[in-house]
Amino acid sequence: MIFDFDTLSPNRRYHLITQSLVPRPIAWILSRNDNDSLNLAPFSFFNAVCSDPPLLMLSIGRKEGGEIKDSRRNILSKRDFVIQIPSRHHAAAVTASAASLEYGESELASLNLALADFPGCSVPRISDSGIAMHCEFHEVHYLGPAEQAIVYARVRQFYVSDDILSETNGRHSIDAAALDPLARLGGAQYASLGELFAIARPS
């Protein structure tokens, strides 16, 4: 079956794309609201785009009523935020943090998540996340009639738990199996890594 995207609604396009581009990494974003509370939300339109400067890409839309999403508002106004890579054991909390709340109401109030200071950052990190990145707003582009925001985030500090980090000949390695990252599929589905394998690249 061939789908003509010119004849489909944006919602139907979204569901086809998100069920096809799988698995997707999840950016679990902590940002600070105007009332100084913390906002926590997951985004899976997310990836790395550059290493010099170190830039990540976040695609952030709007709430159902058209209002700008809280994470986007905070990133553009506060500039400082933290991206966690959630693990499989975070799945329930990641899902709960996707709830639409009134601006200034913190998702953390109903979640049993411990926080840790991130020196040099105005936002803490989730303490049991294996990876957390202190980011700052770099640039934004707007796409389409709904003005989807493509936000570029510059990584300033990169936290990796000692439990999943090793070093050989001056090069650091992150144990992907120990990180056990949560991956996003379509609908309500998630995935974990499953079997890992390696194939040597040609010289």
N, C-alpha and C positions, 0 to 999 in steps of 0.2 A: 504494500500500500504506500502510495506517495501522498504526502500532505503538502498542499499549496499554502505556504505561510501567509500569502497575501489575502487569503480568504478566512484565516483563523483569527480569533480574538487574542489579545495579548495574554490572557489567562491560559488559553489552550496551548499557545506557543510555549509559555513558561513551563507547563506541566510536561510537555514532550521533551523540552531541553533538559529539565532537571532529572528526568528519568533516563536520559541518554548519556549525559556527561557525568559519569559515575566511576569510582567514588570521588567525592569532593572533600577537601579538607575544610575544617570548621574554624573560623576565627571567633573565639569567645571573648567578646570585647567588654572590658571594664572602663567606664568613663565617668566623669563627675558632672552631676546636674547643677543647675544654677543655685539650688538650695543647699549645696555641698553634700547631698546624699550621692550614693553610687548607683549607676545604671549598669546592668549586666544583660547582654544579648548576644545570640549566636548569628553568624552570617556565613553562608557557604558559597556565595559568589566572591571568592577570595583566592588569591595566589601571589606568588613572588613574581616580580617583573624586572628587577635590576639588582645587581650586587654592588655597583659603584655609580651613584650612591645606592645604599641598601634600601630598596623600595618594595613595599607590598601594595597590592591592589585590593580595595574593598568596593563592591558595588552595592549601594544602599538606596533603596527606594523610599516609598512613603507608606504610612499606615493606610488602612482600608478607607478611611474618610478623606484621605488626601493630605493629612497633616504630615510634616516631616518627622521621620523616625528620631527617637530620642538620641540614639548613638550618633547619628549624623549631626544633629544639632550641637551636641556636646563636643564632638571632634572639631567641628568648624569654629566653635567659639572658644573652647578651652585649650585646644591644640594637643595637650598631653593625654595619652590613653594607653591601656595595656591590652595586648592581644595574647590570650592563652590558647594553647593547643589542647583541647580536652581529650581525656582518655576514655576508654569504654565505660569505666565505672562512674563517669560523670553524666552518662546518657540521660538519666531522669532529670538531673538538675539543668542540663542544657535545654531539654524540652520545656521545663517549667519556666526558664528564663526567657523563652520566646513569647510569653504572654504579653498582650497589649495592656499596659497600665497608663494611668494618667502621668503626664510629665512631672518629675520630681518624686514620684513614688518608687522606692527601690525594690527591685526583684530580690535582693539579698535578705530582705526582712523575713521571707518565708523559706529561705534555703539554708541548710546547715553547712555553710561553707566558711572555713577559716581563711583569714586574710593575713598577708605578710607584707611588711614594708618593702618598697622597691626604692632603694637609695637613689636620690637624684630625680625621682619622678613624683608628681603630685598625686598619683593614683597608686594604690597598693596592687598586689597580685594575689591570685588565689593560691594559697600556700601548698596545696597538694597537686598542682599542675606541674607536670614534668618540664614543660617549656612555657615561658612567658616573655613577651617582648615589650619593652618600653618604647612606644612609638610617639612620633609627633606628626601633626598634619603637615603635608608637604605641598599638595596641589589638589584641585578638584576640577573635573570636567562634567558637564551635564549632557545627557543623551535622551533623545526622544521627547514626545509631547508631555510625558509625566515627569520630565527632568530627573531621570535616574542619575544619582550622583556616583561618579567613579572617583573614589577618594584614593589618593596616593599617600601612603604612610611611610615615613622614614624611620627605620629602626635605629634607636639610640643605644639601648642596652639589651642584652640577650641573656636571659636566665635559663640555665639547664640544670636540672637536679643531678647531683653527683651520682645518684643511683643508676642513671641511664647514660652516663658519660664516661668515656675512656680516652686515652691518648696513646698513640704509637708513633714514634719517630717525629714528634712535634705536630702531628695532625690529630685533631679531635674527631671522635666518632660518637654518634648518638645511637643507642640501641633501640631500633624501631620496635622490636617485639616487646621490650620492657616499657617503652612509652605507651604502647597499645592505643594508638590514636583512634578516636571516634571519627568515622567517615559518614558523610551524608549521601543518601540515595534519593529517590523520588518519594513523594507522599510523606508518610510517617516513618519511612524505613531508614535505618542506619546500618552500618557494617563495621566489622573490625578487620584487621589485616589478613587473618587466616594464614595459609602457608606462605613462608618467605623463601625466595630462591634468588640466586645470583648467576649472571652470565657475564663473563669477561668481555670487555669492549675490545674491538680490534685496535691494533697499534697504528 
